[in-house]
């Protein structure tokens, strides 16, 4: 087993020659990549026929699928009506994921809404328990939900908060967005020591078997001192944006883990995912 690499959604290079995501799995495979995260961030608007055809094409070309649920999910909202909407967004995403054969659905944790981090986290834990019960009741127990670390300081979803959410159920897999953690730490979470510390923490909380197959988003991120994440950048941007991929590649290779890395670069996500894979494979070769 080794790490997998692929794009979040369709890169500019793909969209320049293809109009439909049905062509994405073959195109991604031809680039030398392994996986594809289908984007439903603005809402789940995928018909069953399209979902099944994307899945068929992915299986044909050996591409692993995940799906990003709507961005407006807020597990931390205490309003009961909001929770029902959140459950609806997540179960709709799980339905499409199931039709595609996608094994993972990435979900946002939520916002603080002028409460303490602990108050918001406790609400999110209660909400996520209800989400899991509903997913089980609708037959989606085979889908791994992936709470994501978030990039803005006033959002719920630092690494500790996401790991605590994942302790609720064995099927929960953290989506560790290293760009987001870099942004919310104002650049501190970068480099070999920081990555080693973070990966050690994931393993200590969740155990080696779940830690070794974590889900991940990676890109360079621009941040502001007051708020954290500002925007995603590309590997070609030469203004010193982080985080640095090479030490993370070394840390993963040294552990022998096999996570899924979805690149979220702004428009060059397939190209940059291939750069990530190349560096990772060079590390594997070097360590023998």
N, C-alpha and C positions, 0 to 999 in steps of 0.2 A: 504493500500500500504506500502511496505517496500523496502529496498535496495535489489538489486540483485547482485550475485557474480558468477564469472566464470573465466576460463582461456583464455589467448591470445594464440590461436593455440593449438598444441598438446604437452602435457607434456611428459617427458621421461617415466613416468609410463604408459601412454597410448601407446606410440610408441613401448614399449617393447612387447606388446601383440596384437597390431592392426596395419595393414599396411595402411588402408584407413581412411580418415576423415569421411567417411559415417558412421562409427561406433561411432564417437565422441559424438553426442548428447545423445545416450543411456548411454554411459560410464560416461559422465558428470553428467547426472541425477542420476545415481547409486552412484556417489560420494556424492550426496546431494547438488549439485550446481544448478544454475538457468539460466546461460547464457553462450554464447560461442562467441568469436570474431574470425571469420575466417580470416586467414592471406593471404593477397595478396601483401605483402610488396615488394617482388622482381618482381612483375608484375602480371597482371591478366591473369592467365592461367587455367581457370576453364570452362569446357564445360557446356552447358545448362543442359544436362541430370544429370550430377553430382551435379550442383547447385540445381536443383529441388529436387533431392533425399536427399541432405543434409537438405533442407528445410522441406521436408516431415517428415524426422526422427526427426528434431527439434520440429515440431508441435506435433508429436506423443508423445514425451517425455517431453513436457512442457518447452523446452529450448528456451529462447529469443536469437536472432541472431543479431550480428553486423558484419561489415567487415572492415578491415584495407586496405585502398588504398595504391598503391605503394609508397615506401619511397622517391623516387626521384622526387616527386611533389615539385615544387617550385613556389608558388604563387607570390613571390617577384622578379622573374626574369623579367626584362623589355623587353626582346627580344620577338617580336611577334610570332616567330616560336616556342619558348619555351612555350609560353602561349597556343598555339594550342596543343602542346604535353600534357601539363598539363590538358587541357580540355578533351583530349582523354583518359588519364589515369583515370580521375575522372568519366567520363561517362561510361567507360568500367566497373569500379568498381560498379557504380550504377546499370548497367544492371544485373550483377551477383547478387548483393544484392537484386534486385527486383525479380529475378528468385528464389532466396532462401527464400524470405520473410523476409530478414533482414531489419530492420527499420532504421539503422544508418550506415553511412560510415565515418570513421575517416580519416582525411586528414592532412598532414603536412603543416605548414605555409610557410617555405622557409628559405633562407639564406640571409645575409646582402649583400654579394658580394661587399665588400669594400665601401658601401654607409652608410649614417647615418641610424639609426633605423627608423626615420620618413620617409625618402625617400623610404626605403624598404617597410614600412607599407603602404604608399600611393599606391605603385605599387600593393601590395597584395590586397588592397581594390578594386582597379580597376579590377584586375584579377578575384577576387571572384564574383564580379557583373556579369562578362561575363560568368563565370562558372554556376552561378545560372540561367541566361537567357538560356544557352544551355541545362542545365538539364531540365528546364521547357519545352523547345521546343521538347525534346526527351521523354517526358512523365515521368520524374523522380521526379516530384514535391512532391511525397509522401515520398521520402527518406530524412531523416535529415542528413545534412552534419555536421561533428563535427571537426572543427579546433582544433588541439592539441597543448597544451603547450609543448615547447621543452626544452631539457636538456643542450644543449651547449650554452655558453654565446654569441657566435657569430652567433647564429641562431635567426631568427625572432620567436616570440612565447612566450614571457613572459605572465603572466596572463592578464595584461592590454591590450596587443596587441591582444590576442585571444578574449577577451571580446569585443574589438572594432570591430573586424571582425564579431562577432556574432550579432552586432547591425544592420547589413545590411538587415537581413531578419528573420522573426519569426521562420522559420524552422531550423535555425542554432543553434546547441546545443554545448556548449563548451565541449571538451574532456580535462579535467583537469588531467594532469599526475603529481601527487603529488611527485613522485620520481624525475621527471624532474625539478620541481620547487625547490625541496630540493637541487638538484645538482647545478643548475644555481645560487642559492643564497648561495652556498658554505656551506650548512647546516643550514642556518638561518631560512628557511621556514619549521619549525618543531614545534610540540607541540601545546597545546590547544590554546594559544593566537594567534599564527600564523594561525592556521586552522580557528579559529573563524573570524579573520580579512579577510581571503581570501573568505570564504563563504559569509560573509556580503557583500563583494565587488561584488561578482557574483550576489547576489540578488538585490543590488542597481542599477546595470547596466542593468540587463536583466529582472528583475521582479521575483516575487516569483514562478510563475507557471513554468517558464523555468528553473530557478535556482534549483528548487526542484527535477528535473529529469535529472540533468546534467550527462554526460558520464564521466567515469574516468578510467585512468590506475593507477595502484599502484604496486610498488615493492620497495625493498631496492636498493639503487644506490650507487656505488662508484664514487667519483668525484676527479678531480685534481684542485688545486688552480687557475691555469691559464685558464682552459677551460670549467670547469663544468663537465658534465656527462662523465664518463669513461666506465662503464659497469654496467649491472644489476647483482644483487646478489640474494641470497635466504634468507628466514627467518632463516634458520639453520646456516648461516654464523654468527659467534660470534665475529666479529671484530668491532662492534659498528656502522654498517651502518644504516642509516635512510632512510626515515622518520619513525616515530613511528606510528603504526596503531591505537592503543587504543584511544588516544585523538581525532583522526578523527572520529572513530566509535561513540564516545560519542557525538561529535558535530552534526553528522548526525542524530543520534537517538533523540537527544534533540529537533532538529528542526522538526522532523517528516517527513523528506524528503525521497524520494525513488529513488536515483541515481542508475546507473549501474556501478559496480566496476569490471573491468577486470584486473586480476592479471598478471603481466609480469615478475614474477620471472624467473630466468635462469634455466629452466628445471623442476622446482617444482611448476609451476604456478597453477596447480589444487589443489595440497596439501595446498599451501599457501592461495589460495582463500578460501578453506574450513576453515582454521584457521581464516581468516578475518571474514567469516560469523559467526563462532562460537562466536568470541569475540563480534561482533555486536549484536547477539541475546542475549548474556549474559547481555549486556548493556540495551537492550530493557526490558528484564525480571526484571532487577534491578530497572528500573525507573517506573515499574508497569503499 
